[in-house]
Structures are given as structure tokens and as C-alpha cells.
Amino acid sequence: MIQLDENHYFIIFAFTTQDNAYKASQNIIHNLDNHFNAATTCIALDTFNPTKSPLSVINRLMQILAETRKNPFIRIETEDILDR
């Protein structure tokens, strides 16, 4: 886990599938909701491509996060949202 700024963290789910990363993200959101007594956390999931620059990886995650925030009922989204 790498802290990007006060409100954003980069978590690498190494050696797992996208489905398992999604399930882990659901657990993270559940625990954060309970801890902060709020439901404002959003998570962007993207398949990591080591050939991309760190800046392009962060920019892609921020695009996914921006799309996720457009729908208040969706709090976890994958890179698939960029293809819609």
C-alpha cells in the first residue's frame, strides 16, 4: 500500500485475480465504512501493466475513480468502465 496523498492510496493486489481483488475491495470499503461511520469511500481497480509509466497508471486510476463517483450507488469500479 502506497499513500498518494491525504485521501488516496495505491494498493497492489499481487498474485490474484480481478475477482479476488474486487472482493478484497468490498471488505476494505465495509471496514472503512464502519471505522469512519460514513459511506464515502470509492475504489478504482485496474489491471496493472508494468510497461506503463507510474504517471499513466495513476492517471488511469483517477479516470476510473472519476467515473465511479458519477454514480452514488457504485463504490467500486474496474477498468471496464472506461470501455463503456
C-alpha atoms as an extended CHARMM CRD file, in Angstrom:
* protein
*
        84  EXT
         1         1  MET       CA              0.0000000000        0.0000000000        0.0000000000  PROA      1               0.0000000000
         2         2  ILE       CA              1.3800000000        3.3910000000       -1.0300000000  PROA      2               0.0000000000
         3         3  GLN       CA             -0.1130000000        6.6680000000        0.1900000000  PROA      3               0.0000000000
         4         4  LEU       CA             -0.5120000000        9.0560000000       -2.7330000000  PROA      4               0.0000000000
         5         5  ASP       CA             -1.9750000000       11.9520000000       -0.7720000000  PROA      5               0.0000000000
         6         6  GLU       CA             -4.1870000000       12.5480000000        2.2530000000  PROA      6               0.0000000000
         7         7  ASN       CA             -7.1700000000       10.7490000000        0.7130000000  PROA      7               0.0000000000
         8         8  HSD       CA             -5.7530000000        8.3600000000       -1.8860000000  PROA      8               0.0000000000
         9         9  TYR       CA             -3.8700000000        5.0980000000       -1.5510000000  PROA      9               0.0000000000
        10        10  PHE       CA             -2.4490000000        2.7480000000       -4.1430000000  PROA      10              0.0000000000
        11        11  ILE       CA             -2.8770000000       -0.9030000000       -3.1700000000  PROA      11              0.0000000000
        12        12  ILE       CA             -1.3790000000       -3.6900000000       -5.2410000000  PROA      12              0.0000000000
        13        13  PHE       CA             -3.2170000000       -6.9850000000       -5.0080000000  PROA      13              0.0000000000
        14        14  ALA       CA             -0.3340000000       -9.1310000000       -6.2190000000  PROA      14              0.0000000000
        15        15  PHE       CA             -0.7910000000      -12.6820000000       -7.4550000000  PROA      15              0.0000000000
        16        16  THR       CA             -4.5860000000      -12.5640000000       -7.5010000000  PROA      16              0.0000000000
        17        17  THR       CA             -7.4470000000      -12.3710000000       -9.9520000000  PROA      17              0.0000000000
        18        18  GLN       CA             -9.5450000000       -9.3100000000      -10.6510000000  PROA      18              0.0000000000
        19        19  ASP       CA            -12.4960000000      -11.0320000000       -8.9450000000  PROA      19              0.0000000000
        20        20  ASN       CA            -10.4960000000      -11.6040000000       -5.7700000000  PROA      20              0.0000000000
        21        21  ALA       CA             -9.2120000000       -8.0240000000       -5.8470000000  PROA      21              0.0000000000
        22        22  TYR       CA            -12.8330000000       -6.8740000000       -6.1510000000  PROA      22              0.0000000000
        23        23  LYS       CA            -13.8320000000       -8.9950000000       -3.1320000000  PROA      23              0.0000000000
        24        24  ALA       CA            -10.9070000000       -7.6090000000       -1.1210000000  PROA      24              0.0000000000
        25        25  SER       CA            -12.0180000000       -4.0910000000       -2.0800000000  PROA      25              0.0000000000
        26        26  GLN       CA            -15.5260000000       -4.8320000000       -0.8280000000  PROA      26              0.0000000000
        27        27  ASN       CA            -14.0380000000       -5.8660000000        2.5260000000  PROA      27              0.0000000000
        28        28  ILE       CA            -11.9320000000       -2.7020000000        2.6500000000  PROA      28              0.0000000000
        29        29  ILE       CA            -14.9700000000       -0.4970000000        1.9780000000  PROA      29              0.0000000000
        30        30  HSD       CA            -17.0130000000       -2.3230000000        4.6070000000  PROA      30              0.0000000000
        31        31  ASN       CA            -14.3080000000       -1.8490000000        7.2340000000  PROA      31              0.0000000000
        32        32  LEU       CA            -13.7420000000        1.8050000000        6.3290000000  PROA      32              0.0000000000
        33        33  ASP       CA            -17.4890000000        2.4910000000        6.4770000000  PROA      33              0.0000000000
        34        34  ASN       CA            -17.6100000000        1.0000000000        9.9640000000  PROA      34              0.0000000000
        35        35  HSD       CA            -14.4640000000        2.7800000000       11.1160000000  PROA      35              0.0000000000
        36        36  PHE       CA            -15.3890000000        6.2570000000        9.8500000000  PROA      36              0.0000000000
        37        37  ASN       CA            -19.1570000000        5.8160000000       10.2070000000  PROA      37              0.0000000000
        38        38  ALA       CA            -19.5250000000        7.1010000000        6.6420000000  PROA      38              0.0000000000
        39        39  ALA       CA            -20.1360000000        5.6890000000        3.2000000000  PROA      39              0.0000000000
        40        40  THR       CA            -17.9460000000        7.8930000000        1.0490000000  PROA      40              0.0000000000
        41        41  THR       CA            -15.0780000000        5.6060000000        0.0800000000  PROA      41              0.0000000000
        42        42  CYS       CA            -14.6470000000        4.7080000000       -3.6020000000  PROA      42              0.0000000000
        43        43  ILE       CA            -12.2110000000        2.2390000000       -5.1060000000  PROA      43              0.0000000000
        44        44  ALA       CA            -10.8710000000        2.0790000000       -8.6580000000  PROA      44              0.0000000000
        45        45  LEU       CA             -9.4900000000       -1.2710000000       -9.8350000000  PROA      45              0.0000000000
        46        46  ASP       CA             -7.2320000000       -1.6380000000      -12.8300000000  PROA      46              0.0000000000
        47        47  THR       CA             -5.1390000000       -4.4830000000      -14.1550000000  PROA      47              0.0000000000
        48        48  PHE       CA             -1.5700000000       -3.4440000000      -13.5280000000  PROA      48              0.0000000000
        49        49  ASN       CA              0.5900000000       -3.0730000000      -16.6040000000  PROA      49              0.0000000000
        50        50  PRO       CA              4.2940000000       -2.8500000000      -15.6510000000  PROA      50              0.0000000000
        51        51  THR       CA              5.1770000000       -1.4400000000      -19.0670000000  PROA      51              0.0000000000
        52        52  LYS       CA              3.2490000000        1.7590000000      -18.2980000000  PROA      52              0.0000000000
        53        53  SER       CA              4.8220000000        4.7250000000      -16.5620000000  PROA      53              0.0000000000
        54        54  PRO       CA              3.7930000000        5.3730000000      -12.9400000000  PROA      54              0.0000000000
        55        55  LEU       CA              2.0950000000        8.6040000000      -14.0360000000  PROA      55              0.0000000000
        56        56  SER       CA             -0.0170000000        6.8430000000      -16.6760000000  PROA      56              0.0000000000
        57        57  VAL       CA             -1.0530000000        4.1850000000      -14.1290000000  PROA      57              0.0000000000
        58        58  ILE       CA             -2.1460000000        6.8790000000      -11.6550000000  PROA      58              0.0000000000
        59        59  ASN       CA             -3.9470000000        8.8510000000      -14.3780000000  PROA      59              0.0000000000
        60        60  ARG       CA             -5.8740000000        5.7660000000      -15.4590000000  PROA      60              0.0000000000
        61        61  LEU       CA             -6.8830000000        5.0110000000      -11.8680000000  PROA      61              0.0000000000
        62        62  MET       CA             -8.0220000000        8.6140000000      -11.4370000000  PROA      62              0.0000000000
        63        63  GLN       CA            -10.1510000000        8.2890000000      -14.6130000000  PROA      63              0.0000000000
        64        64  ILE       CA            -11.7740000000        5.1470000000      -13.2210000000  PROA      64              0.0000000000
        65        65  LEU       CA            -12.3430000000        6.8660000000       -9.8850000000  PROA      65              0.0000000000
        66        66  ALA       CA            -13.9370000000        9.8930000000      -11.5830000000  PROA      66              0.0000000000
        67        67  GLU       CA            -16.3340000000        7.6060000000      -13.4290000000  PROA      67              0.0000000000
        68        68  THR       CA            -17.1090000000        5.7220000000      -10.2050000000  PROA      68              0.0000000000
        69        69  ARG       CA            -18.0430000000        8.9290000000       -8.3980000000  PROA      69              0.0000000000
        70        70  LYS       CA            -20.6560000000        9.7670000000      -11.0430000000  PROA      70              0.0000000000
        71        71  ASN       CA            -22.9480000000        7.0770000000       -9.6380000000  PROA      71              0.0000000000
        72        72  PRO       CA            -23.5380000000        7.3270000000       -5.8680000000  PROA      72              0.0000000000
        73        73  PHE       CA            -24.7160000000        3.7100000000       -5.7470000000  PROA      73              0.0000000000
        74        74  ILE       CA            -21.4770000000        2.3000000000       -7.1780000000  PROA      74              0.0000000000
        75        75  ARG       CA            -18.4080000000        2.4820000000       -4.9560000000  PROA      75              0.0000000000
        76        76  ILE       CA            -16.0430000000        0.0070000000       -6.6400000000  PROA      76              0.0000000000
        77        77  GLU       CA            -15.3690000000        0.0510000000      -10.3410000000  PROA      77              0.0000000000
        78        78  THR       CA            -12.9490000000       -1.7000000000      -12.6680000000  PROA      78              0.0000000000
        79        79  GLU       CA            -11.2130000000       -0.5790000000      -15.8320000000  PROA      79              0.0000000000
        80        80  ASP       CA            -14.2190000000       -1.8970000000      -17.7600000000  PROA      80              0.0000000000
        81        81  ILE       CA            -15.9960000000        1.3850000000      -17.0540000000  PROA      81              0.0000000000
        82        82  LEU       CA            -13.5680000000        3.1520000000      -19.3910000000  PROA      82              0.0000000000
        83        83  ASP       CA            -14.7640000000        0.9730000000      -22.2820000000  PROA      83              0.0000000000
        84        84  ARG       CA            -18.4250000000        1.9860000000      -21.9250000000  PROA      84              0.0000000000
